[in-house]
Amino acid sequence: MTRPKHTKVIEQYIADSDYGQLFVFSDFADVAPNAAIRKTFSRLEEQGVLRRVLRGVYDKPRYIERIKELAAPDPDKVARKLADKYGWDITPSGTTALNLLGLSTQVPNVFEYASDGPYRSFELEPYTLKFSRSANRELSGLSPTSAMAIQAIRALGEGNVKKSDVEHLSNRLSGREKELLLDEGRRAAVWVYDVIKQTCNR
């Protein structure tokens, strides 16, 4: 039986995609009806081409020959795909922001994100993805690096930011990123902006 044209388009797009890439039904909303997309995803999952990561979220799993296992999905990529799916603006927060910026070596079990959407959590074994509603001024219109840096400084806490933290963050950011952070960080709390000035004026 010949498959419909839209099914072939979906299959070819996924076949051409990199391993580890994530997909949701809405990625193909302009290609086929939702029922047809779901059916195609279900068949590709049965064939092992796709893996269901969360409800409505799939990836093209990468096989690691050395350990003879499929690579686990990247929690940060999954979080960003969920945000894209639901139309949220997000940025890493808490220990997640600290880890991604190298301010902490602790690998979090809970991946935290500040969001302009509702409070939600998703179980992505062995991790939890947690989205907490944040003020729009900490997300809207900010560059991704500025938003994450502000969240990381907040996670360190007022009065707990060390000279080594400032030096590390300063070395981590490019000149352009510092310019943006110095400008965009004016929206943050006064003590946070004091740390930003120390970081960007070094």
DOMIMAR-311063 format. One record per residue (C-alpha): residue number from 0; x, y, z; residue in three letters. Coordinates in steps of 0.05 Angstrom, whole numbers. Example, Ala and Ser with C-alpha at 12.3 -4.5 7.8 and 13.67 -1.06 7.14 Angstrom:
! residues 2
<0; <246; -90; 156>; 'ALA'>;
<1; <273; -21; 143>; 'SER'>;
***
This chain:
! residues 202
<0; <0; 0; 0>; 'MET'>;
<1; <28; 68; -21>; 'THR'>;
<2; <35; 116; 37>; 'ARG'>;
<3; <5; 186; 30>; 'PRO'>;
<4; <51; 242; 8>; 'LYS'>;
<5; <49; 277; 75>; 'HIS'>;
<6; <71; 213; 111>; 'THR'>;
<7; <131; 208; 65>; 'LYS'>;
<8; <148; 281; 79>; 'VAL'>;
<9; <148; 269; 155>; 'ILE'>;
<10; <188; 205; 149>; 'GLU'>;
<11; <240; 236; 104>; 'GLN'>;
<12; <248; 297; 149>; 'TYR'>;
<13; <260; 253; 209>; 'ILE'>;
<14; <307; 208; 170>; 'ALA'>;
<15; <348; 269; 150>; 'ASP'>;
<16; <350; 297; 221>; 'SER'>;
<17; <408; 289; 269>; 'ASP'>;
<18; <405; 236; 323>; 'TYR'>;
<19; <381; 265; 388>; 'GLY'>;
<20; <334; 315; 354>; 'GLN'>;
<21; <267; 323; 387>; 'LEU'>;
<22; <199; 326; 354>; 'PHE'>;
<23; <127; 343; 373>; 'VAL'>;
<24; <64; 336; 332>; 'PHE'>;
<25; <59; 411; 319>; 'SER'>;
<26; <126; 409; 282>; 'ASP'>;
<27; <88; 380; 224>; 'PHE'>;
<28; <22; 418; 231>; 'ALA'>;
<29; <32; 450; 163>; 'ASP'>;
<30; <45; 382; 130>; 'VAL'>;
<31; <-12; 336; 152>; 'ALA'>;
<32; <-74; 331; 196>; 'PRO'>;
<33; <-60; 317; 270>; 'ASN'>;
<34; <-88; 247; 267>; 'ALA'>;
<35; <-42; 229; 209>; 'ALA'>;
<36; <19; 257; 246>; 'ILE'>;
<37; <2; 216; 308>; 'ARG'>;
<38; <-6; 154; 267>; 'LYS'>;
<39; <61; 165; 233>; 'THR'>;
<40; <96; 178; 299>; 'PHE'>;
<41; <65; 115; 328>; 'SER'>;
<42; <89; 73; 270>; 'ARG'>;
<43; <160; 102; 273>; 'LEU'>;
<44; <161; 89; 347>; 'GLU'>;
<45; <143; 16; 335>; 'GLU'>;
<46; <200; 12; 284>; 'GLN'>;
<47; <250; 42; 334>; 'GLY'>;
<48; <261; 104; 291>; 'VAL'>;
<49; <229; 148; 344>; 'LEU'>;
<50; <228; 142; 419>; 'ARG'>;
<51; <173; 171; 463>; 'ARG'>;
<52; <209; 216; 514>; 'VAL'>;
<53; <147; 247; 546>; 'LEU'>;
<54; <74; 250; 527>; 'ARG'>;
<55; <73; 282; 458>; 'GLY'>;
<56; <149; 290; 455>; 'VAL'>;
<57; <194; 243; 416>; 'TYR'>;
<58; <267; 239; 397>; 'ASP'>;
<59; <308; 205; 345>; 'LYS'>;
<60; <350; 163; 392>; 'PRO'>;
<61; <425; 156; 384>; 'ARG'>;
<62; <455; 87; 395>; 'TYR'>;
<63; <521; 85; 433>; 'ILE'>;
<64; <560; 27; 405>; 'GLU'>;
<65; <611; 27; 461>; 'ARG'>;
<66; <559; 11; 515>; 'ILE'>;
<67; <508; -21; 470>; 'LYS'>;
<68; <453; 26; 494>; 'GLU'>;
<69; <411; 84; 469>; 'LEU'>;
<70; <436; 152; 493>; 'ALA'>;
<71; <391; 185; 544>; 'ALA'>;
<72; <354; 248; 520>; 'PRO'>;
<73; <386; 314; 539>; 'ASP'>;
<74; <342; 344; 595>; 'PRO'>;
<75; <357; 416; 575>; 'ASP'>;
<76; <338; 402; 502>; 'LYS'>;
<77; <274; 368; 525>; 'VAL'>;
<78; <257; 428; 569>; 'ALA'>;
<79; <267; 476; 511>; 'ARG'>;
<80; <225; 432; 465>; 'LYS'>;
<81; <169; 433; 517>; 'LEU'>;
<82; <174; 508; 521>; 'ALA'>;
<83; <170; 512; 445>; 'ASP'>;
<84; <110; 465; 445>; 'LYS'>;
<85; <71; 506; 496>; 'TYR'>;
<86; <95; 575; 474>; 'GLY'>;
<87; <132; 591; 538>; 'TRP'>;
<88; <193; 636; 547>; 'ASP'>;
<89; <241; 600; 593>; 'ILE'>;
<90; <312; 605; 621>; 'THR'>;
<91; <351; 558; 666>; 'PRO'>;
<92; <347; 578; 739>; 'SER'>;
<93; <372; 554; 807>; 'GLY'>;
<94; <425; 499; 807>; 'THR'>;
<95; <412; 487; 732>; 'THR'>;
<96; <435; 558; 714>; 'ALA'>;
<97; <495; 551; 761>; 'LEU'>;
<98; <514; 485; 729>; 'ASN'>;
<99; <507; 508; 657>; 'LEU'>;
<100; <549; 570; 671>; 'LEU'>;
<101; <602; 529; 707>; 'GLY'>;
<102; <589; 563; 774>; 'LEU'>;
<103; <574; 495; 804>; 'SER'>;
<104; <598; 425; 787>; 'THR'>;
<105; <537; 394; 819>; 'GLN'>;
<106; <495; 358; 767>; 'VAL'>;
<107; <423; 371; 786>; 'PRO'>;
<108; <370; 318; 793>; 'ASN'>;
<109; <318; 371; 783>; 'VAL'>;
<110; <327; 415; 722>; 'PHE'>;
<111; <297; 483; 741>; 'GLU'>;
<112; <271; 536; 693>; 'TYR'>;
<113; <241; 605; 703>; 'ALA'>;
<114; <181; 611; 657>; 'SER'>;
<115; <126; 658; 637>; 'ASP'>;
<116; <79; 598; 634>; 'GLY'>;
<117; <45; 560; 691>; 'PRO'>;
<118; <79; 520; 745>; 'TYR'>;
<119; <91; 451; 715>; 'ARG'>;
<120; <136; 392; 727>; 'SER'>;
<121; <152; 332; 683>; 'PHE'>;
<122; <185; 266; 701>; 'GLU'>;
<123; <242; 249; 654>; 'LEU'>;
<124; <274; 191; 690>; 'GLU'>;
<125; <321; 199; 727>; 'PRO'>;
<126; <309; 274; 724>; 'TYR'>;
<127; <252; 321; 738>; 'THR'>;
<128; <239; 382; 695>; 'LEU'>;
<129; <210; 438; 737>; 'LYS'>;
<130; <181; 503; 708>; 'PHE'>;
<131; <166; 559; 757>; 'SER'>;
<132; <130; 623; 738>; 'ARG'>;
<133; <175; 684; 739>; 'SER'>;
<134; <165; 759; 729>; 'ALA'>;
<135; <165; 778; 655>; 'ASN'>;
<136; <220; 830; 668>; 'ARG'>;
<137; <267; 772; 681>; 'GLU'>;
<138; <252; 738; 615>; 'LEU'>;
<139; <217; 781; 563>; 'SER'>;
<140; <264; 815; 515>; 'GLY'>;
<141; <327; 789; 548>; 'LEU'>;
<142; <382; 753; 510>; 'SER'>;
<143; <387; 679; 532>; 'PRO'>;
<144; <455; 690; 565>; 'THR'>;
<145; <432; 752; 604>; 'SER'>;
<146; <370; 716; 629>; 'ALA'>;
<147; <410; 656; 652>; 'MET'>;
<148; <464; 698; 684>; 'ALA'>;
<149; <412; 737; 724>; 'ILE'>;
<150; <380; 672; 748>; 'GLN'>;
<151; <448; 644; 767>; 'ALA'>;
<152; <466; 705; 808>; 'ILE'>;
<153; <399; 701; 843>; 'ARG'>;
<154; <412; 628; 858>; 'ALA'>;
<155; <478; 645; 892>; 'LEU'>;
<156; <439; 692; 937>; 'GLY'>;
<157; <448; 763; 963>; 'GLU'>;
<158; <511; 768; 1003>; 'GLY'>;
<159; <537; 700; 981>; 'ASN'>;
<160; <569; 718; 915>; 'VAL'>;
<161; <644; 707; 920>; 'LYS'>;
<162; <699; 742; 884>; 'LYS'>;
<163; <715; 677; 849>; 'SER'>;
<164; <643; 673; 824>; 'ASP'>;
<165; <649; 742; 794>; 'VAL'>;
<166; <716; 725; 762>; 'GLU'>;
<167; <689; 660; 733>; 'HIS'>;
<168; <627; 692; 704>; 'LEU'>;
<169; <668; 749; 675>; 'SER'>;
<170; <715; 700; 641>; 'ASN'>;
<171; <657; 658; 616>; 'ARG'>;
<172; <622; 715; 580>; 'LEU'>;
<173; <644; 746; 514>; 'SER'>;
<174; <651; 821; 506>; 'GLY'>;
<175; <585; 826; 470>; 'ARG'>;
<176; <549; 784; 523>; 'GLU'>;
<177; <576; 830; 577>; 'LYS'>;
<178; <550; 891; 539>; 'GLU'>;
<179; <481; 861; 534>; 'LEU'>;
<180; <481; 838; 607>; 'LEU'>;
<181; <502; 907; 631>; 'LEU'>;
<182; <445; 938; 592>; 'ASP'>;
<183; <391; 886; 602>; 'GLU'>;
<184; <409; 873; 675>; 'GLY'>;
<185; <382; 941; 696>; 'ARG'>;
<186; <314; 907; 704>; 'ARG'>;
<187; <341; 860; 758>; 'ALA'>;
<188; <341; 872; 833>; 'ALA'>;
<189; <391; 925; 856>; 'VAL'>;
<190; <438; 875; 889>; 'TRP'>;
<191; <437; 830; 827>; 'VAL'>;
<192; <455; 890; 783>; 'TYR'>;
<193; <513; 907; 830>; 'ASP'>;
<194; <542; 838; 817>; 'VAL'>;
<195; <530; 847; 742>; 'ILE'>;
<196; <569; 913; 743>; 'LYS'>;
<197; <627; 879; 779>; 'GLN'>;
<198; <624; 823; 727>; 'THR'>;
<199; <620; 866; 665>; 'CYS'>;
<200; <668; 921; 685>; 'ASN'>;
<201; <727; 877; 699>; 'ARG'>;
***
